[in-house]
Amino acid sequence: MSGPLDGVRVLDLTTVVMGPYATQILADFGADVVKVEPPEGDVMRYNAPLRTKGMGHIFLNANRNKRSIVLDLKQPAAREACLALARSADVLVYNIRPQAMARLGLSYEEVRAVNPRLIYVGGFGYSQRGPYAAKAAYDDLIQGAAGLPWLAERAGAESPRYTPVIIADRSVGLHMANAVSAALYRREKSGVGQRVDVPMFESLLQSVLGEHLAGHTFEPPVAPPGYGRMLAPERRPYRTRDGYVCVLVYNDKQWQAFFRVIGRPELKGDPRYATQEARSRDFQGAYALVAEEMARRSTAEWIAALEAADIPVQKMNSLEDILADPHLAAIGYFQEREHPTEGRIRSMAVPSEWSESPPQYRRHAPRLGEHTREVLREAGLDEAAIERLMASGAAL
């Protein structure tokens, strides 16, 4: 069965993580994604660990279901070839600054002139309507701009630090994929394409300030910014007698059950813990109570006791634990595939599950320029024109 975006062609001018992650989502959903790479290839091709030069692990996990074409867009002939591809595309996605796209002769106005129905989606650092418009941006910089290292220190880290996940790129990549899907739906209704900007800073702030705007939600403010539960130093995996366990005693029913489990039912009448509002005024005190109790039993004892009481609890997994997780094994989350150059590789399943039009693994992550000739033929270039492009170095 075809994926939900079967029949949609995406011209993918993205590199690194944010854009490729967004376009992989579209590719997983069935879109024909043509990845346009410079002669040296996407920089993520070269991040170790890898088996073969140019096929690094991050690249493999962000570029499946795509075709690769090499165009040196600094050469006029390659730009013309790119515009030829744009004529038959539904979507163009890029993640360099708009000023750089304009220097390449691929601004929205120039591309729209050859295809008014095109959805032209850019992911870059900051809104083009403000003074940061031309600033460069990477995941670490946007994490800093959005306050994540500061929040980590406020929550108890010894010093500010970045989240050890490429969280800005991947969360904004999701915003980009959502924007493409919504813009395609709009075009089906109107018949008209459009430009869509997805700035990293403003998009990540949706996640950060959703809770941390806090008292500044109100005007005038009724409290400082910062959500107390997220910033409580004791909001962390709790140390048990022999390890750690993740527990969230959240609503009134769960707190009353927890008091019974620890043999202190009288605490349900303690005004510090009796209601959600009371606990929210001193999350640190509530979590400190849980931390004190967790140290009294083993991890296995706590998991058994808390699950029996219907209190949310989860083992704290290492990365190795995740790879061996029985739930993931049962649903086939990790799938082994045979790659033509990399041999046996492990791939993650699409996390959404569909009763109709399920996404599929259709193509391996492509070798650099693997599909250049194929895609140029589809764009209408004859063999002589393709040979000239290849001979000049404008295409590889």
C-alpha positions as CSV (number, residue, x, y, z in Angstrom):
1,M,0.0,0.0,0.0
2,S,1.2,3.5,-0.8
3,G,1.9,6.0,2.0
4,P,-0.3,9.0,2.6
5,L,1.9,11.4,0.5
6,D,2.3,9.0,-2.4
7,G,2.4,11.2,-5.6
8,V,4.0,14.2,-3.9
9,R,7.4,15.2,-5.2
10,V,9.7,17.0,-2.8
11,L,12.9,18.8,-3.9
12,D,15.1,18.6,-0.8
13,L,17.9,21.2,-0.6
14,T,18.6,20.5,3.1
15,T,21.7,19.3,5.0
16,V,22.8,18.4,8.5
17,V,19.8,17.3,10.7
18,M,16.8,19.6,10.8
19,G,15.9,19.7,7.2
20,P,16.8,16.1,6.4
21,Y,14.8,14.9,9.4
22,A,11.8,16.8,8.1
23,T,12.1,15.5,4.6
24,Q,12.7,11.9,5.8
25,I,9.3,12.2,7.6
26,L,7.8,13.2,4.2
27,A,9.6,10.4,2.4
28,D,8.5,7.9,5.0
29,F,4.9,9.1,4.3
30,G,5.3,8.2,0.7
31,A,6.6,11.4,-1.0
32,D,9.2,11.1,-3.7
33,V,12.0,13.1,-2.1
34,V,14.9,14.1,-4.3
35,K,17.9,15.2,-2.2
36,V,20.0,17.8,-4.0
37,E,23.6,17.6,-2.5
38,P,26.7,19.7,-3.3
39,P,29.7,17.9,-4.8
40,E,31.2,17.2,-1.4
41,G,27.8,15.8,-0.1
42,D,25.8,16.5,3.0
43,V,28.2,17.1,5.9
44,M,26.5,14.5,8.0
45,R,27.8,11.8,5.6
46,Y,31.1,12.1,7.4
47,N,30.2,11.8,11.1
48,A,31.7,8.7,12.7
49,P,30.9,5.9,13.5
50,L,30.7,4.7,9.9
51,R,31.7,1.7,7.8
52,T,32.2,3.5,4.5
53,K,33.3,7.1,3.9
54,G,30.3,9.2,3.1
55,M,27.8,7.0,4.9
56,G,27.8,8.1,8.5
57,H,25.4,6.9,11.1
58,I,23.4,10.2,11.5
59,F,23.1,10.5,7.7
60,L,21.7,6.9,7.5
61,N,19.1,7.7,10.1
62,A,17.9,10.9,8.5
63,N,17.9,10.2,4.7
64,R,16.1,6.9,4.0
65,N,13.5,6.7,1.3
66,K,15.2,9.5,-0.7
67,R,17.1,9.7,-4.0
68,S,20.4,11.7,-4.2
69,I,21.4,14.0,-7.0
70,V,24.6,16.1,-7.0
71,L,24.4,19.6,-8.4
72,D,26.9,22.4,-7.8
73,L,24.4,25.1,-7.4
74,K,27.1,27.8,-7.7
75,Q,27.3,27.0,-11.4
76,P,24.6,28.5,-13.7
77,A,24.0,25.2,-15.5
78,A,23.3,23.4,-12.2
79,R,20.9,26.2,-11.1
80,E,19.0,25.7,-14.4
81,A,18.9,22.0,-13.8
82,C,17.5,22.7,-10.3
83,L,14.8,24.9,-11.7
84,A,14.0,22.2,-14.2
85,L,13.4,19.9,-11.2
86,A,11.3,22.6,-9.5
87,R,8.9,22.8,-12.4
88,S,7.5,19.3,-11.7
89,A,7.9,19.4,-7.9
90,D,5.2,20.0,-5.4
91,V,7.4,21.1,-2.5
92,L,10.9,22.6,-2.2
93,V,12.5,22.5,1.3
94,Y,15.7,24.2,2.2
95,N,17.5,25.0,5.5
96,I,20.1,27.7,4.7
97,R,19.4,31.4,5.2
98,P,17.0,33.0,2.6
99,Q,19.8,35.4,1.8
100,A,22.0,32.5,0.6
101,M,19.1,31.0,-1.5
102,A,18.8,34.4,-3.2
103,R,22.5,34.5,-3.9
104,L,22.1,31.1,-5.6
105,G,19.3,32.5,-7.7
106,L,16.8,30.3,-6.0
107,S,14.7,32.8,-4.0
108,Y,11.0,32.2,-3.7
109,E,10.2,34.7,-6.4
110,E,12.6,33.1,-8.8
111,V,11.4,29.6,-8.2
112,R,7.7,30.6,-8.1
113,A,8.2,32.1,-11.6
114,V,8.7,28.5,-13.0
115,N,6.1,26.8,-10.7
116,P,3.4,29.0,-9.1
117,R,1.9,25.9,-7.4
118,L,5.1,25.1,-5.5
119,I,5.2,25.0,-1.7
120,Y,8.5,26.7,-0.8
121,V,9.4,25.9,2.8
122,G,12.5,27.2,4.6
123,G,13.9,26.2,8.0
124,F,16.5,28.6,9.4
125,G,17.5,30.4,12.6
126,Y,15.2,33.4,13.1
127,S,12.1,35.1,11.7
128,Q,12.9,37.3,8.7
129,R,10.9,40.1,10.2
130,G,13.3,40.8,13.1
131,P,16.9,42.1,13.7
132,Y,18.2,38.5,13.9
133,A,17.1,37.7,10.4
134,A,20.6,37.2,8.9
135,K,22.1,35.4,11.9
136,A,23.5,31.9,11.5
137,A,22.0,29.2,13.7
138,Y,22.8,25.6,14.8
139,D,21.2,23.4,17.3
140,D,23.5,24.5,20.2
141,L,23.0,28.2,19.5
142,I,19.2,27.9,19.3
143,Q,19.1,25.8,22.5
144,G,21.0,28.7,24.1
145,A,18.8,31.4,22.6
146,A,15.7,29.5,23.9
147,G,17.1,29.2,27.4
148,L,17.6,25.5,27.7
149,P,21.1,25.6,29.2
150,W,20.0,28.2,31.7
151,L,17.0,26.1,32.6
152,A,19.2,23.1,33.2
153,E,21.3,25.0,35.7
154,R,18.2,26.4,37.4
155,A,17.0,22.8,37.7
156,G,20.1,21.7,39.5
157,A,22.9,21.0,37.0
158,E,26.3,22.1,38.2
159,S,26.6,24.5,35.3
160,P,24.6,25.4,32.1
161,R,24.6,22.6,29.6
162,Y,22.9,21.7,26.3
163,T,20.3,18.9,26.2
164,P,22.3,15.8,25.0
165,V,19.9,15.4,22.1
166,I,19.7,17.4,18.9
167,I,16.5,18.7,20.2
168,A,16.2,22.1,18.4
169,D,16.9,20.6,14.9
170,R,14.5,17.6,15.4
171,S,11.7,19.5,17.0
172,V,11.8,22.2,14.4
173,G,12.1,19.4,11.7
174,L,8.7,18.2,13.0
175,H,7.3,21.7,12.6
176,M,8.6,21.8,9.0
177,A,7.0,18.5,8.1
178,N,3.7,19.7,9.7
179,A,3.9,22.9,7.7
180,V,4.5,21.0,4.4
181,S,1.5,18.8,5.0
182,A,-0.8,21.7,5.9
183,A,0.4,23.8,3.0
184,L,-0.3,20.9,0.6
185,Y,-3.8,20.6,2.0
186,R,-4.3,24.3,1.5
187,R,-3.1,24.1,-2.1
188,E,-5.5,21.3,-2.8
189,K,-8.3,23.7,-1.8
190,S,-7.0,26.8,-3.5
191,G,-4.7,25.6,-6.3
192,V,-2.1,28.1,-5.3
193,G,1.4,27.5,-3.8
194,Q,3.0,29.7,-1.1
195,R,6.2,30.4,0.8
196,V,6.3,29.1,4.4
197,D,9.1,30.1,6.8
198,V,9.8,27.9,9.8
199,P,12.3,29.7,12.1
200,M,14.1,27.6,14.7
201,F,14.2,30.1,17.5
202,E,10.5,30.9,17.5
203,S,9.5,27.3,16.9
204,L,11.5,25.9,19.8
205,L,10.1,28.6,22.1
206,Q,6.7,27.1,21.6
207,S,8.0,24.1,23.5
208,V,10.0,26.0,26.1
209,L,7.4,28.7,26.9
210,G,4.4,26.5,26.8
211,E,5.1,25.9,30.5
212,H,7.9,28.3,31.4
213,L,6.0,31.4,30.5
214,A,4.3,30.6,33.8
215,G,3.2,33.8,35.7
216,H,4.0,35.9,32.7
217,T,1.1,34.3,31.0
218,F,-0.9,37.0,32.7
219,E,-0.6,40.8,32.3
220,P,0.5,42.1,34.6
221,P,2.5,39.1,35.7
222,V,1.3,37.2,38.7
223,A,4.6,35.3,39.3
224,P,8.1,35.0,37.7
225,P,8.6,33.0,34.5
226,G,9.6,29.3,35.0
227,Y,7.4,26.3,35.8
228,G,8.2,25.0,39.3
229,R,7.7,21.3,38.5
230,M,10.2,21.4,35.7
231,L,12.7,23.3,37.7
232,A,12.5,21.4,41.0
233,P,16.0,19.9,41.6
234,E,14.4,16.7,42.9
235,R,12.5,16.2,39.6
236,R,14.9,13.5,38.4
237,P,15.2,9.7,38.4
238,Y,15.1,8.7,42.1
239,R,18.0,6.7,43.6
240,T,16.8,3.4,45.1
241,R,18.9,1.0,47.2
242,D,20.4,-0.5,44.0
243,G,19.9,1.9,41.2
244,Y,17.4,4.4,39.8
245,V,13.7,4.5,39.0
246,C,11.5,7.1,37.2
247,V,8.3,7.8,39.1
248,L,5.7,10.5,38.7
249,V,3.1,10.7,41.5
250,Y,0.9,13.3,39.8
251,N,-2.8,13.5,40.7
252,D,-4.7,13.4,44.0
253,K,-5.6,9.7,43.6
254,Q,-2.0,8.7,42.9
255,W,-0.7,10.7,45.9
256,Q,-3.2,9.0,48.2
257,A,-2.1,5.6,46.8
258,F,1.5,6.5,47.3
259,F,0.9,7.4,50.9
260,R,-0.6,4.0,51.4
261,V,2.3,2.2,49.7
262,I,4.8,3.9,52.0
263,G,2.7,3.2,55.1
264,R,1.9,6.9,55.8
265,P,-1.8,7.2,54.9
266,E,-2.1,10.2,57.3
267,L,-0.2,12.4,54.9
268,K,-3.3,12.6,52.6
269,G,-4.6,15.2,55.0
270,D,-1.4,17.2,55.1
271,P,-2.2,20.6,53.6
272,R,1.2,20.5,51.7
273,Y,0.2,17.5,49.7
274,A,-3.6,17.3,49.8
275,T,-4.4,19.1,46.5
276,Q,-2.8,19.7,43.1
277,E,-2.7,23.4,43.8
278,A,-0.9,22.9,47.1
279,R,1.7,20.6,45.6
280,S,2.2,23.0,42.7
281,R,3.3,25.7,45.1
282,D,6.1,23.5,46.4
283,F,7.0,20.9,43.9
284,Q,10.5,20.6,45.4
285,G,9.1,19.7,48.8
286,A,6.8,17.1,47.3
287,Y,9.5,15.5,45.2
288,A,11.9,15.5,48.1
289,L,9.5,13.4,50.1
290,V,9.3,10.9,47.2
291,A,13.1,10.9,46.9
292,E,13.5,10.1,50.6
293,E,11.1,7.1,50.3
294,M,12.7,5.7,47.1
295,A,16.0,5.2,48.8
296,R,14.4,2.6,51.2
297,R,13.7,-0.2,48.7
298,S,15.3,-1.7,45.6
299,T,14.3,-0.7,42.0
300,A,12.5,-4.0,41.5
301,E,10.6,-3.7,44.7
302,W,9.5,-0.2,43.8
303,I,8.4,-1.1,40.3
304,A,6.3,-4.0,41.7
305,A,4.7,-1.9,44.5
306,L,4.0,1.1,42.4
307,E,2.6,-0.8,39.4
308,A,0.3,-2.7,41.8
309,A,-0.9,0.7,43.2
310,D,-1.4,2.1,39.6
311,I,1.2,4.8,40.1
312,P,3.2,5.7,37.0
313,V,6.7,4.1,37.1
314,Q,9.3,3.3,34.6
315,K,12.8,1.7,34.8
316,M,15.5,4.2,33.9
317,N,16.9,2.8,30.6
318,S,20.4,3.1,29.3
319,L,20.9,3.2,25.5
320,E,21.8,-0.4,25.6
321,D,18.6,-1.2,27.6
322,I,16.6,0.5,24.8
323,L,18.2,-1.6,22.2
324,A,17.1,-4.7,24.1
325,D,13.7,-3.5,25.2
326,P,11.1,-6.3,25.0
327,H,8.3,-3.9,24.1
328,L,10.2,-2.5,21.1
329,A,11.1,-6.0,20.1
330,A,7.4,-7.1,20.2
331,I,6.3,-4.2,17.9
332,G,9.3,-4.5,15.5
333,Y,10.5,-1.0,16.2
334,F,14.1,-1.8,15.2
335,Q,14.3,-3.4,11.8
336,E,17.4,-4.8,10.2
337,R,17.9,-4.0,6.5
338,E,20.5,-4.9,3.9
339,H,22.2,-1.8,2.6
340,P,24.1,-2.2,-0.8
341,T,27.3,-0.6,0.6
342,E,26.9,-0.7,4.4
343,G,25.7,-4.3,4.8
344,R,23.4,-5.0,7.6
345,I,22.0,-1.9,9.3
346,R,19.4,-1.2,12.0
347,S,16.6,1.2,11.1
348,M,13.9,2.6,13.3
349,A,10.2,2.2,12.4
350,V,7.9,5.1,11.7
351,P,6.4,5.8,15.1
352,S,2.8,6.5,13.9
353,E,0.7,3.5,13.0
354,W,-1.9,3.7,10.2
355,S,-4.9,1.5,9.4
356,E,-4.7,2.6,5.8
357,S,-1.8,3.9,3.7
358,P,0.9,2.9,6.2
359,P,4.4,4.5,5.7
360,Q,7.0,2.1,4.5
361,Y,10.8,1.6,4.2
362,R,11.1,1.8,0.4
363,R,14.7,2.9,-0.2
364,H,18.0,2.8,1.6
365,A,19.7,6.1,2.4
366,P,21.3,7.0,-0.9
367,R,24.9,7.0,-1.9
368,L,26.2,10.5,-3.0
369,G,24.8,11.2,-6.5
370,E,23.3,7.7,-6.8
371,H,20.3,9.0,-8.7
372,T,21.7,12.0,-10.6
373,R,21.2,10.7,-14.1
374,E,17.8,9.1,-13.3
375,V,16.3,12.3,-11.8
376,L,17.7,14.6,-14.5
377,R,16.1,12.3,-17.2
378,E,12.8,12.6,-15.3
379,A,13.1,16.4,-15.4
380,G,13.2,16.3,-19.2
381,L,17.0,16.7,-19.8
382,D,18.2,14.7,-22.8
383,E,21.4,12.5,-22.6
384,A,23.5,15.1,-24.3
385,A,22.6,17.8,-21.8
386,I,23.2,15.4,-18.9
387,E,26.6,14.5,-20.3
388,R,27.5,18.2,-20.5
389,L,26.5,18.8,-16.9
390,M,28.5,15.9,-15.7
391,A,31.6,16.8,-17.8
392,S,31.5,20.4,-16.5
393,G,31.3,19.3,-12.8
394,A,27.9,21.1,-12.5
395,A,26.4,17.6,-11.8
396,L,28.0,14.4,-10.5
